[in-house]
Amino acid sequence: MADEKDIEKEVENELKEEEKAEALAETEELNREAVNFEPMQVMPVVAIKGLVMLPGMLVHFDLHQDEAVSAINAAMKEGRPVLVITQRDSTVNQIRIDDLYGMGTISVVKQIIKMPGNLVRVLTQGIKRGRLVNFTRTVPYLEARVAEPYETTSDALSLPEQKAMVRGLKDILEEYIKLDDRLGKEITAQLMNCDSLDMLLNQISISLPMSTTARQKILEAVDINERFEAIAVTITNEIEVIKIKKDLQGKVKDKVDKNQKDYIMREQMKVIREELGEKNALDDAEEFLKTLETLEASQFIKDKIKKEIDRYKNVAASQAEGVVSRTYIETLLSLPWDRMSKDDLNLEKAKKTLDDDHYGLEKVKDRILEFLAVRALNMKGQAPIICLVGPPGTGKTSIARSVATALNKKYVRICLGGVRDEAEIRGHRKTYIGAMPGRIIEGLKEAGTKNPLMLLDEIDKVSSDYKGDTSSALLEVLDPEQNKHFNDHYIDMPVDLSEVFFICTANTTKTIPRPLLDRMELIEVSSYTDNEKLHIAKDFLYPKQLEKNGLTKKELKISAPAMKLMISGYTREAGVRNLERRFGEIARKAARKILEAEQAGQEAEVIKVTDKNLPDYLGKIKYHDLKANSKADVGIVRGLAWTAVGGDTLQIEVNTMPGKGELILTGSLGDVMKESARIALSFVRSLSRKMGLKDDFFHKNCIHVHVPEGATPKDGPSAGITMATAIYSAVSHKKVRADVAMTGEISLRGNVMEIGGLKEKLLAAKKAGIKVVLIPKDNEADLSEISEEITDGMEIVPVSKMEQVLERAIL
């Protein structure tokens, strides 16, 4: 009975113990809930750099810091575990809790070996994860409270989930092993034969090379699902990195192989060419490449030239193709693609330069100074395209050179007179034998800068034939919207002409096509007056010819009256070209006299040229101004005309005679002038009843209109009112005032219409001594641009109807 009671007591005690254990476990679990389910313990802490310790790993590492060595010694001495934890920043020596990752590995120290240089090598084995809570002391070594996190294992998963994870890991691992064979066959076989999810995860995290960050992430994954995901993502990322790395390595290898191959082949070609005596091609190519490096051009242009040089390397220098290629490359390298000269924007200096070189030409000078002002305010402004239109010898060509000097620009002159081939402008395609660039590109090459002043001389004298239209080729050159990308056939690359200052010259606009004329800013350069010619002669022509013929003003003196006589009696022109020749003629004869005197041993006298002895040097007077008639006459009217050499007076004579009503026209009249005569006759016939003429007067009488100097061709509509006045005077037998001259086109209704060349015509009237000049009313605004020197002493009467003309002209 006693035994039974004892047994019952023992059973009862055991039940109580179990109940206590269960209650204790329950309490402990509740406590764990309060402290994040993690039991705590205190242990030394060893911080390592660049390495992550995982549970199950057997690792040795070196320590040299005193506190880490002290921690290891204490753990070894007391048989305690240590927390091996990784530093966030390997450069930090004074460690705080923030400098360490939150999760480490509780490890056992297996071995300590002292090495030279106060170095200690430690062998440790990871046991389980440990979470760093806080330091309990830091001297003489780090010691901390460490919590053991609760890790979930594969037991928390169903069997199918475990198998799926294992297969997934093995598939990823298999792809990784194909790309990277650093694991070795034994470890690979061990991993591929492992069927336990927990073991496979641990083995992979230990065996595979990973970054510190990736391994730390796996260490911190206490849940098996998180750990699986971290490992799978890490391996997948590593697979992508390896693929990209291999791809890059392949490209680099291919490039290196190609470069090596090119080098070997190039060396072989070099030897072959040396044997054939063709070494110069490569030398030239190297020179071209050196020049290309210093060339001021865009990258696009440089790449194109580089391509041509590479092509030239593969062509023998002695072959025809090599010569063509060489010439083409030399042309490309000599062009000023982006090289510019700096403009001189000093207005005062530019004005002085222009005034010193030329007298008059105020419109041209003002336009140049306006351009300078705009360029000073806006450096991106377009260069103007100016066309100077005027008679020969008025300084159009020479003013362009002065403008270039004033602006500090390079000067290039291109004469277009007689040019009829489009290739002269655009060049020939380089595939043709003897191909060369056009004149525009040659001009840029000559200038050496992309912003020169380019003079297109005699643009009105270009022509066309079956080879192309030169004027049409000039459209692109002179269009500011197109010339930024001018395409020369030879160069075959866009060339920027927008910075080129174009000045064109022409004697007339009649022969310039309208589209081309529309692209240029026209400035009219009119004839010089006698007074302007006298100034030019004194200040420019006389000193120039003295210097040219080796004389001084002390040796040859020409008086002002002699100069005036030279202007009026020995030249008949709008400009001063022939006047300069007369000065040269006098200077040459003076030089001969001086030299003859010196050779005869006599003292040379000062040669003085006056209006009295001028014929001794220039011969008899060649030109006499046609003065106004001394008395009024019937059927004779003085008209005014414009010619290529300036203005002139034109005397129109009309006679009536019995006949069959014919209109006879003589004096080399052009079609337009003949039409004007018929219109004038029709207008006068409309006035026959007012004049009291019989109805059959114009049927029974012939009218003969003659313009003297029959050898000189004459044309234009501006003699219309002159012929109408002469016909009216002839048929009415009324006299016309001798001191009246007129110019104007006539309509059938008797309206007086606008004409051109008014300044030259008034100048001619002034020379002829005309007192009254009748001009169209529409030309009245032009009088403001004509100097008082010309109009002084003349009465200029604007008229709009033929009746007003007859009222002032007929006595």
Secondary structure in CASP SS format (residue, H / E / C, confidence):
PFRMAT SS
TARGET T0000
AUTHOR 0000-0000-0000
METHOD secondary structure of the structure
MODEL  1
M C 1.00
A H 1.00
D H 1.00
E H 1.00
K H 1.00
D H 1.00
I H 1.00
E H 1.00
K H 1.00
E H 1.00
V H 1.00
E H 1.00
N H 1.00
E H 1.00
L H 1.00
K H 1.00
E H 1.00
E H 1.00
E H 1.00
K H 1.00
A H 1.00
E H 1.00
A H 1.00
L H 1.00
A H 1.00
E H 1.00
T H 1.00
E H 1.00
E H 1.00
L H 1.00
N H 1.00
R H 1.00
E H 1.00
A H 1.00
V C 1.00
N C 1.00
F C 1.00
E C 1.00
P C 1.00
M E 1.00
Q E 1.00
V E 1.00
M E 1.00
P E 1.00
V E 1.00
V E 1.00
A E 1.00
I E 1.00
K C 1.00
G C 1.00
L C 1.00
V C 1.00
M C 1.00
L C 1.00
P C 1.00
G C 1.00
M C 1.00
L E 1.00
V E 1.00
H E 1.00
F E 1.00
D E 1.00
L E 1.00
H C 1.00
Q C 1.00
D H 1.00
E H 1.00
A H 1.00
V H 1.00
S H 1.00
A H 1.00
I H 1.00
N H 1.00
A H 1.00
A H 1.00
M H 1.00
K H 1.00
E H 1.00
G C 1.00
R C 1.00
P C 1.00
V E 1.00
L E 1.00
V E 1.00
I E 1.00
T E 1.00
Q E 1.00
R C 1.00
D C 1.00
S C 1.00
T C 1.00
V C 1.00
N C 1.00
Q C 1.00
I C 1.00
R C 1.00
I H 1.00
D H 1.00
D H 1.00
L E 1.00
Y C 1.00
G C 1.00
M E 1.00
G E 1.00
T E 1.00
I E 1.00
S E 1.00
V E 1.00
V E 1.00
K E 1.00
Q E 1.00
I E 1.00
I E 1.00
K E 1.00
M E 1.00
P C 1.00
G C 1.00
N C 1.00
L E 1.00
V E 1.00
R E 1.00
V E 1.00
L E 1.00
T E 1.00
Q E 1.00
G E 1.00
I E 1.00
K E 1.00
R E 1.00
G E 1.00
R E 1.00
L E 1.00
V E 1.00
N E 1.00
F E 1.00
T E 1.00
R E 1.00
T C 1.00
V C 1.00
P C 1.00
Y C 1.00
L C 1.00
E E 1.00
A E 1.00
R E 1.00
V E 1.00
A E 1.00
E C 1.00
P C 1.00
Y C 1.00
E C 1.00
T C 1.00
T C 1.00
S H 1.00
D H 1.00
A H 1.00
L C 1.00
S C 1.00
L H 1.00
P H 1.00
E H 1.00
Q H 1.00
K H 1.00
A H 1.00
M H 1.00
V H 1.00
R H 1.00
G H 1.00
L H 1.00
K H 1.00
D H 1.00
I H 1.00
L H 1.00
E H 1.00
E H 1.00
Y H 1.00
I H 1.00
K H 1.00
L H 1.00
D C 1.00
D C 1.00
R C 1.00
L C 1.00
G C 1.00
K H 1.00
E H 1.00
I H 1.00
T H 1.00
A H 1.00
Q H 1.00
L H 1.00
M H 1.00
N C 1.00
C C 1.00
D C 1.00
S C 1.00
L H 1.00
D H 1.00
M H 1.00
L H 1.00
L H 1.00
N H 1.00
Q H 1.00
I H 1.00
S H 1.00
I H 1.00
S H 1.00
L C 1.00
P C 1.00
M C 1.00
S C 1.00
T H 1.00
T H 1.00
A H 1.00
R H 1.00
Q H 1.00
K H 1.00
I H 1.00
L H 1.00
E H 1.00
A C 1.00
V C 1.00
D C 1.00
I H 1.00
N H 1.00
E H 1.00
R H 1.00
F H 1.00
E H 1.00
A H 1.00
I H 1.00
A H 1.00
V H 1.00
T H 1.00
I H 1.00
T H 1.00
N H 1.00
E H 1.00
I H 1.00
E H 1.00
V H 1.00
I H 1.00
K H 1.00
I H 1.00
K H 1.00
K H 1.00
D H 1.00
L H 1.00
Q H 1.00
G H 1.00
K H 1.00
V H 1.00
K H 1.00
D H 1.00
K H 1.00
V H 1.00
D H 1.00
K H 1.00
N H 1.00
Q H 1.00
K H 1.00
D H 1.00
Y H 1.00
I H 1.00
M H 1.00
R H 1.00
E H 1.00
Q H 1.00
M H 1.00
K H 1.00
V H 1.00
I H 1.00
R H 1.00
E H 1.00
E H 1.00
L H 1.00
G C 1.00
E C 1.00
K C 1.00
N H 1.00
A H 1.00
L H 1.00
D H 1.00
D H 1.00
A H 1.00
E H 1.00
E H 1.00
F H 1.00
L H 1.00
K H 1.00
T H 1.00
L H 1.00
E H 1.00
T H 1.00
L C 1.00
E C 1.00
A C 1.00
S C 1.00
Q H 1.00
F H 1.00
I H 1.00
K H 1.00
D H 1.00
K H 1.00
I H 1.00
K H 1.00
K H 1.00
E H 1.00
I H 1.00
D H 1.00
R H 1.00
Y H 1.00
K H 1.00
N C 1.00
V C 1.00
A C 1.00
A C 1.00
S C 1.00
Q C 1.00
A H 1.00
E H 1.00
G H 1.00
V H 1.00
V H 1.00
S H 1.00
R H 1.00
T H 1.00
Y H 1.00
I H 1.00
E H 1.00
T H 1.00
L H 1.00
L H 1.00
S H 1.00
L C 1.00
P C 1.00
W C 1.00
D C 1.00
R C 1.00
M C 1.00
S C 1.00
K C 1.00
D C 1.00
D C 1.00
L C 1.00
N C 1.00
L H 1.00
E H 1.00
K H 1.00
A H 1.00
K H 1.00
K H 1.00
T H 1.00
L H 1.00
D H 1.00
D H 1.00
D H 1.00
H C 1.00
Y C 1.00
G C 1.00
L C 1.00
E H 1.00
K H 1.00
V H 1.00
K H 1.00
D H 1.00
R H 1.00
I H 1.00
L H 1.00
E H 1.00
F H 1.00
L H 1.00
A H 1.00
V H 1.00
R H 1.00
A H 1.00
L H 1.00
N C 1.00
M C 1.00
K C 1.00
G C 1.00
Q C 1.00
A C 1.00
P C 1.00
I E 1.00
I E 1.00
C E 1.00
L E 1.00
V E 1.00
G C 1.00
P C 1.00
P C 1.00
G C 1.00
T C 1.00
G C 1.00
K H 1.00
T H 1.00
S H 1.00
I H 1.00
A H 1.00
R H 1.00
S H 1.00
V H 1.00
A H 1.00
T H 1.00
A H 1.00
L H 1.00
N C 1.00
K C 1.00
K C 1.00
Y E 1.00
V E 1.00
R E 1.00
I E 1.00
C E 1.00
L C 1.00
G C 1.00
G C 1.00
V C 1.00
R C 1.00
D C 1.00
E C 1.00
A H 1.00
E H 1.00
I H 1.00
R H 1.00
G C 1.00
H C 1.00
R C 1.00
K C 1.00
T C 1.00
Y C 1.00
I C 1.00
G C 1.00
A C 1.00
M C 1.00
P C 1.00
G C 1.00
R H 1.00
I H 1.00
I H 1.00
E H 1.00
G H 1.00
L H 1.00
K H 1.00
E H 1.00
A H 1.00
G C 1.00
T C 1.00
K C 1.00
N C 1.00
P C 1.00
L E 1.00
M E 1.00
L E 1.00
L E 1.00
D E 1.00
E C 1.00
I H 1.00
D H 1.00
K H 1.00
V C 1.00
S C 1.00
S E 1.00
D E 1.00
Y C 1.00
K C 1.00
G E 1.00
D E 1.00
T H 1.00
S H 1.00
S H 1.00
A H 1.00
L H 1.00
L H 1.00
E H 1.00
V H 1.00
L C 1.00
D C 1.00
P C 1.00
E C 1.00
Q C 1.00
N H 1.00
K H 1.00
H H 1.00
F E 1.00
N E 1.00
D C 1.00
H C 1.00
Y C 1.00
I C 1.00
D C 1.00
M C 1.00
P E 1.00
V E 1.00
D C 1.00
L C 1.00
S C 1.00
E C 1.00
V C 1.00
F E 1.00
F E 1.00
I E 1.00
C E 1.00
T E 1.00
A E 1.00
N C 1.00
T C 1.00
T C 1.00
K C 1.00
T C 1.00
I C 1.00
P C 1.00
R H 1.00
P H 1.00
L H 1.00
L H 1.00
D H 1.00
R C 1.00
M C 1.00
E E 1.00
L E 1.00
I E 1.00
E E 1.00
V C 1.00
S C 1.00
S C 1.00
Y C 1.00
T C 1.00
D H 1.00
N H 1.00
E H 1.00
K H 1.00
L H 1.00
H H 1.00
I H 1.00
A H 1.00
K H 1.00
D H 1.00
F H 1.00
L H 1.00
Y H 1.00
P H 1.00
K H 1.00
Q H 1.00
L H 1.00
E H 1.00
K H 1.00
N C 1.00
G C 1.00
L C 1.00
T C 1.00
K C 1.00
K C 1.00
E C 1.00
L E 1.00
K E 1.00
I E 1.00
S C 1.00
A H 1.00
P H 1.00
A H 1.00
M H 1.00
K H 1.00
L H 1.00
M H 1.00
I H 1.00
S H 1.00
G H 1.00
Y C 1.00
T C 1.00
R C 1.00
E C 1.00
A C 1.00
G C 1.00
V C 1.00
R H 1.00
N H 1.00
L H 1.00
E H 1.00
R H 1.00
R H 1.00
F H 1.00
G H 1.00
E H 1.00
I H 1.00
A H 1.00
R H 1.00
K H 1.00
A H 1.00
A H 1.00
R H 1.00
K H 1.00
I H 1.00
L H 1.00
E H 1.00
A H 1.00
E H 1.00
Q H 1.00
A C 1.00
G C 1.00
Q C 1.00
E C 1.00
A C 1.00
E C 1.00
V C 1.00
I E 1.00
K E 1.00
V E 1.00
T C 1.00
D C 1.00
K C 1.00
N C 1.00
L H 1.00
P H 1.00
D H 1.00
Y H 1.00
L H 1.00
G C 1.00
K C 1.00
I C 1.00
K C 1.00
Y C 1.00
H C 1.00
D C 1.00
L C 1.00
K C 1.00
A C 1.00
N C 1.00
S C 1.00
K C 1.00
A C 1.00
D E 1.00
V E 1.00
G C 1.00
I E 1.00
V E 1.00
R E 1.00
G E 1.00
L E 1.00
A E 1.00
W E 1.00
T E 1.00
A C 1.00
V C 1.00
G E 1.00
G E 1.00
D E 1.00
T E 1.00
L E 1.00
Q E 1.00
I E 1.00
E E 1.00
V E 1.00
N E 1.00
T E 1.00
M E 1.00
P E 1.00
G C 1.00
K C 1.00
G C 1.00
E C 1.00
L E 1.00
I E 1.00
L E 1.00
T E 1.00
G C 1.00
S C 1.00
L E 1.00
G C 1.00
D H 1.00
V H 1.00
M H 1.00
K H 1.00
E H 1.00
S H 1.00
A H 1.00
R H 1.00
I H 1.00
A H 1.00
L H 1.00
S H 1.00
F H 1.00
V H 1.00
R H 1.00
S H 1.00
L C 1.00
S C 1.00
R C 1.00
K C 1.00
M C 1.00
G C 1.00
L C 1.00
K C 1.00
D C 1.00
D C 1.00
F H 1.00
F H 1.00
H H 1.00
K H 1.00
N E 1.00
C E 1.00
I E 1.00
H E 1.00
V E 1.00
H E 1.00
V C 1.00
P C 1.00
E C 1.00
G C 1.00
A C 1.00
T C 1.00
P C 1.00
K E 1.00
D C 1.00
G C 1.00
P C 1.00
S C 1.00
A C 1.00
G H 1.00
I H 1.00
T H 1.00
M H 1.00
A H 1.00
T H 1.00
A H 1.00
I H 1.00
Y H 1.00
S H 1.00
A H 1.00
V H 1.00
S H 1.00
H C 1.00
K C 1.00
K E 1.00
V E 1.00
R C 1.00
A C 1.00
D C 1.00
V E 1.00
A E 1.00
M E 1.00
T C 1.00
G C 1.00
E E 1.00
I E 1.00
S C 1.00
L C 1.00
R C 1.00
G C 1.00
N E 1.00
V E 1.00
M E 1.00
E C 1.00
I C 1.00
G C 1.00
G C 1.00
L H 1.00
K H 1.00
E H 1.00
K H 1.00
L H 1.00
L H 1.00
A H 1.00
A H 1.00
K H 1.00
K H 1.00
A C 1.00
G C 1.00
I C 1.00
K C 1.00
V E 1.00
V E 1.00
L E 1.00
I E 1.00
P E 1.00
K H 1.00
D H 1.00
N H 1.00
E H 1.00
A H 1.00
D H 1.00
L H 1.00
S H 1.00
E H 1.00
I C 1.00
S C 1.00
E H 1.00
E H 1.00
I H 1.00
T H 1.00
D C 1.00
G C 1.00
M C 1.00
E E 1.00
I E 1.00
V E 1.00
P E 1.00
V E 1.00
S C 1.00
K E 1.00
M H 1.00
E H 1.00
Q H 1.00
V H 1.00
L H 1.00
E H 1.00
R H 1.00
A H 1.00
I E 1.00
L C 1.00
END
